[in-house]
Amino acid sequence: MTKRRDIHDAWNEMVLAWKMVWQASHDLEFWAAFMLHCDRLHGLAREQGLVELEVALRPLLGMLAGLADPGEAQKSQADLLLPNVFAAVRDACSLTPRRKQSDLTIGENEGLPLVIVLTPEVESMAELLLQMENYGYSFRVFSDFMGGMQFALAQRAVTVLIDLPAQVDLQTRALIRQANQAGLKWFAMSQQGDFHLRLQAVRLEAQGFFQLPLTVSTLVDALDPLAYPAREEPYRVMILDDSATVLASVKKALEPMPNLSLRAIREPDRVLETLLDFSPDVLLLDFHMQDCTGLEVAKIIRQNKAFESIPIVYLTSETSVEIQLEAMRHGGDDFLTKPISQAQLVNTVMAKAERYRSLRKMMVEDSLTGLFNHVKTKALLQQALLQGERQALPVCYAILDIDHFKRVNDSYGHAVGDRVLRTLARYLKQRLRRSDVVGRYGGEEFAIVFFDATLEQAEERLNSIREGFSRIYHAYDEGIFSVTFSAGLAHFPAYTHLMELMVAADTALYAAKRAGRNRVGRAPAG
Ligand SMILES: Nc1nc2c(ncn2[C@@H]2O[C@H](COP(=O)(O)OP(=O)(O)OP(=O)(O)O)[C@@H](O)[C@H]2O)c(=O)[nH]1
């Protein structure tokens, strides 16, 4: 994204120094360190003839030069000046010059979900939006609401954030109506959070309301479902019935259902292979077939550990309660008595499938972060290794551990610690490919499986994630802080067995910790 790496790096260091000031604005030493970084950036700007950046830095340097007894007032003053510097840095580093049509541009990357912000207070958004860039969004901020909305519509923005004035004027109403008509989702934001304004936002069909100042986590929580909608796979329903008439009527009832995929078979001896291949969320099973009973088929299915919890619903004309109870004792979950009403069939199938899905989700997901849990991550790593071996493709495995996480809990509280874990989880998911596996290994440890990636590719990706994550601010009651992580990386085929690979990554992680943390360690070639 940048062609002036040194400017970019100097700015990042300046931001890190600023964070220290933010946390202790009375500490002169932190101010002095911050000033050194400002000086350095200024020097680079002069060397490279970046006049805009030089000019933007001048008031800040002037203020810092006269600093004697710093505190909150000086912090606020610098807070006002920094967005200008930031905008000039962006201009200097941008591959393409900043387009004049928007007042502030964050994230030039093509393909990133675009968010448009309409606000008269353009500069006040700069820091927040810089943070959001780390989460994979690109932003345009407009003070001209009309121009901004046109841009949003033309560029198919994911959403628009509109700074609502206390009295929503006619022009803003017209713009909002235009967005609603085009199906463009928008959020209201305002310094005020009074009932009257919230009511107006609701009536104007806002997706949500943000009271300013806005935190990164609130914004990401609201934007993620729009930008990255969860891909809900259709429920898979399998039916085994030797009657063509029953199959036809079940198909007629279920096939038009959206979000449902049906697989029908008539031969009992194909049941195991079809279960394996189709992996249904519910099985409809004929109770009386020519060659065997449904009860016998259910027993065969339940002998197999992989299928022991699939819901089985019998289709039967059997009305004897005793026989039905006997069948339930042997692995059945429900009965549908023929002739089956369409509504009853659809309701039963959906209820069973939904419950089975959420049960399976609970079994594989970590409840805090929504990532795969330890057991599932390990199983997926094993699967990736087998696939890598079959297809002669490299597989990398990384274990990540947040640095000094105990201090985060001790200094800011367990709840803030939990939020950091969730932030890292979300950040990892956003920055990795869909084909990569991300899991929470336990505590403050995470694991990644990079499929079909060389050690160099995985290391580069991991380092970029590590740097990005270290730039994210985490908020607590009284300010902000940042954290880093260390990682250990090992790869297949250098390590062919699961345990060898995991131990190698673990050893590399501890070497990275010993070497000073905030780095990626590589396991030796094996
Ligand atoms: N908030 C929160 N903390 C957790 C969770 N699981 C583990 N922890 C904490 O994570 C911390 C891990 O601390 P240590 O193993 O000493 O390591 P560290 O402080 O990260 O230090 P290094 O790994 O050596 O950089 C402990 O304080 C645990 O209580 C969790 O789910 N939520």
The ligand as a Tripos MOL2 file, in Angstrom:
@<TRIPOS>MOLECULE
LIG
   32    34     1     0     0
SMALL
NO_CHARGES

@<TRIPOS>ATOM
      1 N1         -9.4150  -12.8800   30.2860 N.pl3     1 LIG1
      2 C1         -9.0590  -14.1530   30.1240 C.ar      1 LIG1
      3 N2         -7.8520  -14.5570   30.5530 N.ar      1 LIG1
      4 C2         -7.4850  -15.8430   30.3520 C.ar      1 LIG1
      5 C3         -8.3340  -16.7640   29.7260 C.ar      1 LIG1
      6 N3         -7.6910  -17.9540   29.6750 N.ar      1 LIG1
      7 C4         -6.4800  -17.7780   30.2450 C.ar      1 LIG1
      8 N4         -6.3450  -16.4950   30.6590 N.ar      1 LIG1
      9 C5         -5.2170  -15.8620   31.3570 C.3       1 LIG1
     10 O1         -4.0880  -15.8220   30.5210 O.3       1 LIG1
     11 C6         -2.9460  -15.5940   31.3510 C.3       1 LIG1
     12 C7         -1.7780  -16.3840   30.7990 C.3       1 LIG1
     13 O2         -0.6730  -16.0000   31.5220 O.3       1 LIG1
     14 P1          0.7480  -16.6810   31.4130 P.3       1 LIG1
     15 O3          0.6200  -18.1070   30.9460 O.co2     1 LIG1
     16 O4          1.4670  -16.4400   32.6980 O.co2     1 LIG1
     17 O5          1.4580  -15.9640   30.2360 O.3       1 LIG1
     18 P2          1.5840  -14.4510   29.8170 P.3       1 LIG1
     19 O6          1.3060  -13.4900   30.9160 O.co2     1 LIG1
     20 O7          0.7730  -14.2830   28.5830 O.co2     1 LIG1
     21 O8          3.1100  -14.3180   29.4770 O.3       1 LIG1
     22 P3          3.9220  -14.8600   28.2320 P.3       1 LIG1
     23 O9          3.1010  -15.9040   27.5300 O.co2     1 LIG1
     24 O10         5.1760  -15.4400   28.8040 O.co2     1 LIG1
     25 O11         4.1920  -13.6900   27.3470 O.co2     1 LIG1
     26 C8         -3.3570  -16.0060   32.7690 C.3       1 LIG1
     27 O12        -3.4450  -14.8620   33.5580 O.3       1 LIG1
     28 C9         -4.7430  -16.6170   32.5710 C.3       1 LIG1
     29 O13        -5.5920  -16.3570   33.6780 O.3       1 LIG1
     30 C10        -9.6270  -16.3100   29.3110 C.ar      1 LIG1
     31 O14       -10.4420  -17.0450   28.7480 O.2       1 LIG1
     32 N5         -9.9340  -15.0020   29.5240 N.ar      1 LIG1
@<TRIPOS>BOND
     1     1     2 1
     2     2     3 ar
     3     2    32 ar
     4     3     4 ar
     5     4     5 ar
     6     4     8 ar
     7     5     6 ar
     8     5    30 ar
     9     6     7 ar
    10     7     8 ar
    11     8     9 1
    12     9    10 1
    13     9    28 1
    14    10    11 1
    15    11    12 1
    16    11    26 1
    17    12    13 1
    18    13    14 1
    19    14    15 2
    20    14    16 1
    21    14    17 1
    22    17    18 1
    23    18    19 2
    24    18    20 1
    25    18    21 1
    26    21    22 1
    27    22    23 2
    28    22    24 1
    29    22    25 1
    30    26    27 1
    31    26    28 1
    32    28    29 1
    33    30    31 2
    34    30    32 ar
@<TRIPOS>SUBSTRUCTURE
     1 LIG1         1 GROUP 0 **** ****
